[in-house]
Amino acid sequence: MDKIIRVNMSDLSTRTEAVPTAWAGLGGRGLTSTIVAAEVPPTCHPLGPSNKLVFAPGLLTGTPAANSGRLSAGAKSPLTGTIKESNAGGTAAQMLARLGIKALIIEGVPKADAWYNLHVTMDGVAIKEETELLGKGNFAVIEALEARLGKKTGILTIGPAGELKMTAANISVKDPDSKIRSHGRGGLGAVMGSKKIKFISINDEGAPKVPIADPEKFKTAARAFAKALLDHPVSGEGLPTYGTNVLVNILHEAGGLPTKNFTVGQFDGHDKISGETMHETIVSRGGKHKHGCHAGCIIQCSQVYHDKEGKYVTSGFEYETIWGLGANCCIDDLDDIAVADNLKDDIGIDSIETAVMFGVAMEAGILKWGDSKEMLRLLTEEIGKGTPLGRILGGGAGSVGKAYGVTRVPVVKNQGIPAYDPRSVKGIGITYATSTMGADHTAGYTIATNILNVGGFVDPLKKDGQVELSRNLQIATAAVDSTGMCIFVAFPALDIPECLPALIDMINARFGISLTGDDVTNLGKHILKVERQFNIEAGFTKEHDRLPEFFKTEPVAPHNAVWDFSDAEIDEFWNF
């Protein structure tokens, strides 16, 4: 039987509850956002005792369904002040699902000046004081816990950034290779740090398989779904070969590759940091260009990047990180960017927010454009050690902009704008403006249709159809985020007719129900409305659904495009 487990850090108690009927049909983002909206006062301090940190596997997590290994984490964000859901791969999601834990809800803050760890098993959750691993980076934590608890242990941990409650801090998740995936964006690592939890370890020994009401129907649907993933040119060919970094050259050609803190849309050094160059480098050094972030992933868009000596540097080396530290900071040294990615994994700080931040920091004169060595020093010596400057940098792009009086600060609701210039790719600008969680490309990935011609084509330089495109994708994404599926299943879902029905059939077979496509759409709409209502009660208005002023006043080369949506046109997004 599925269950809810609550951990109260104020009195160091735990209790197990039956799943309320209203939550029975929810998972992943749908469940984390529902719990946060119902139980967290919208005006509370995100790092105070009233905020709650919620983990929830998706509806299909733990089943044999391909690409269903995502875990959602939710809370009120200390970075944005809005509701937040972040999802990540790794091993934790499938372990929690096998343990029958529909949601793990962490409440309150400790009264004593002590740190703790949580250990999750078939018997429940044990709370223990933690002293040995305080101050340690995430890689050291994983290594120590595997020695202490065994190689198969699932781990959710925070690095020094989370302990210091930096608002760009991640919650890091151990992956199948004992490396790191991240609950990035929004500063949820700071929320975990505020509750004085250094790590959560998981042992699913003795847990049964996730029950499936109709195994034969599930098997048939799962085969059709997997075939669609492999048959699509993006999820079956482009991503497995070049990773998400395939987008560097594509966005450069489109004039939507933000460069030098969003001053131009193309980068002269694009080819040196491109997916094609990365692929060649990985292969020549004996790394892996095709790699999964969790068991059951068949897209395999991750990779393992080695240095010139053939030693491990980083994995899950994503386009947004490479763009942000590369083009946006005028750095064309892929090796230095990889080292920075490793440092951010170890420190436990969001690779996108920190990359956007460095662009603002260079504009502020904290370091020079293109100075990758100083960037590495700032990560290690300032952010990693929590110096006064490090704390400003660890607060993200908005923090640096305010401290140094910078006017070109690419944020929405204080969260850094990633990887795609909204003047040249207007659909993603609508997503950035209207997302319930601040600027978030994954909330409604219009790049698919604006740039990659997936699901049709909407001209990225024109306003026509952009609001509708972003709306439809945000609704669909909210639903997909509830299933435990990787968001990249959206590529075949948009183009291959058999894909979405197969996904719905798997959910129906899993639970013995009969959802329709309309039901899934209505779920997505419901989730967005729940999240928006939380934000309204937290003090956000439609005036917060706006891009920074400079996007309207500064045309971006090569198209000399500007952000030309009126406030009324943006506000049309919520008419559903």
Order of alpha helices (4+ residues) and beta strands (2+ residues): beta-beta-alpha-beta-beta-beta-alpha-beta-beta-beta-alpha-beta-alpha-beta-beta-alpha-beta-alpha-alpha-alpha-alpha-beta-beta-beta-alpha-alpha-alpha-alpha-alpha-alpha-beta-beta-alpha-alpha-alpha-alpha-alpha-alpha-alpha-alpha
